[in-house]
Each structure stands twice: as C-alpha cells, then as structure tokens.
Amino acid sequence: MTWIERFEENMKTPAIATPGWYDCIPLAQREDARRLVEAGAPVCVAPAAGGRCTVFFDETEFIAGVFQDQATARQFAAAWNQR
C-alpha cells in the first residue's frame, strides 16, 4: 500500500470516540459503543477475510474499524490504546 492509499484509508475511518466514528456505528449499537469508550476498553487487531484487518474492542466482538492492511489497522489501534 502506498502512502497516499494509507492516507486515504485513514481519512475514511474516523478515530475512535469522535463524532464521525459514532456516526459510522449503527444506531442499535451506539450505546454499546459508548459504554466501551467510557470504559476505555483497549482494541486489538486481527486478520479478516480478503486480506483485510479488523480492529475490535478486546474481549468483545465489537468492531471499531476495518482496514486494507495491517500497518494501518495497527496505527489506528495504537492511537486509541495510547490515549
């Protein structure tokens, strides 16, 4: 993935807990998202179908983001976990 592709991928997925991130969450799951954010639950990265990587809240199946490559997924996860 080129740097511009990585930049574009980052622009598509707002940071966790931002208004844009909440807007990406289906209404039925927003309360669960708020609880995870308020608890400061860490996120993990795991491989997904099609060569993608999923970022999910640890010890849950709640997905925080899906990325085309592992480096971008790890960067997204690190930004949340380092706050």
VMD Tcl script that draws the C-alpha trace (Angstrom):
set ca {
  {0.00 0.00 0.00}
  {1.39 3.39 -0.98}
  {1.47 6.33 1.43}
  {-1.41 8.03 -0.41}
  {-3.54 4.88 -0.20}
  {-2.77 4.66 3.51}
  {-3.66 8.35 3.94}
  {-6.95 7.85 2.09}
  {-7.73 4.77 4.21}
  {-7.13 6.78 7.39}
  {-9.43 9.53 6.13}
  {-12.25 7.01 5.62}
  {-12.15 5.77 9.21}
  {-12.52 8.44 11.89}
  {-10.68 7.95 15.18}
  {-12.49 6.02 17.89}
  {-14.83 8.11 20.06}
  {-15.03 11.01 17.61}
  {-18.43 12.18 16.36}
  {-17.61 10.81 12.89}
  {-16.79 7.40 14.37}
  {-20.09 7.26 16.25}
  {-21.87 8.20 13.00}
  {-20.41 5.05 11.40}
  {-21.91 2.84 14.12}
  {-25.45 1.52 13.52}
  {-27.95 3.20 15.85}
  {-28.78 -0.08 17.58}
  {-25.11 -0.47 18.63}
  {-24.21 3.09 19.61}
  {-24.99 2.59 23.29}
  {-22.64 -0.41 23.37}
  {-20.00 1.72 21.63}
  {-20.41 4.49 24.20}
  {-20.02 2.01 27.07}
  {-16.82 0.58 25.58}
  {-15.41 4.06 25.01}
  {-16.33 5.23 28.52}
  {-14.70 2.11 29.98}
  {-11.55 2.84 27.99}
  {-11.60 -0.69 26.59}
  {-8.44 -1.41 24.58}
  {-8.61 -2.53 20.96}
  {-6.83 -5.37 19.17}
  {-6.01 -6.12 15.54}
  {-6.90 -9.39 13.83}
  {-6.77 -10.63 10.24}
  {-10.08 -10.70 8.38}
  {-11.36 -12.10 5.09}
  {-9.95 -10.77 1.85}
  {-6.58 -9.78 3.30}
  {-8.12 -7.06 5.45}
  {-7.54 -6.41 9.15}
  {-10.19 -5.77 11.77}
  {-9.77 -3.61 14.83}
  {-12.07 -4.73 17.63}
  {-12.53 -4.00 21.31}
  {-10.62 -6.54 23.40}
  {-12.65 -9.46 24.76}
  {-15.66 -8.47 22.60}
  {-16.76 -8.88 19.01}
  {-17.43 -5.16 18.65}
  {-15.61 -3.92 15.57}
  {-14.06 -0.45 15.75}
  {-12.73 -0.41 12.17}
  {-11.74 -2.48 9.14}
  {-8.62 -1.75 7.10}
  {-6.97 -2.89 3.89}
  {-3.60 -3.55 5.54}
  {-2.19 -4.47 8.91}
  {0.02 -1.40 9.29}
  {-2.93 0.98 9.03}
  {-5.00 -1.15 11.40}
  {-2.17 -1.18 13.95}
  {-1.73 2.58 13.67}
  {-5.48 3.12 14.22}
  {-5.46 0.77 17.24}
  {-2.34 2.35 18.73}
  {-3.88 5.82 18.55}
  {-6.77 4.64 20.73}
  {-4.72 2.46 23.08}
  {-2.18 5.24 23.78}
  {-4.68 7.90 24.80}
}
mol new
graphics top color blue
foreach p $ca { graphics top sphere $p radius 0.5 }
foreach p [lrange $ca 0 end-1] q [lrange $ca 1 end] { graphics top cylinder $p $q radius 0.2 }
display resetview
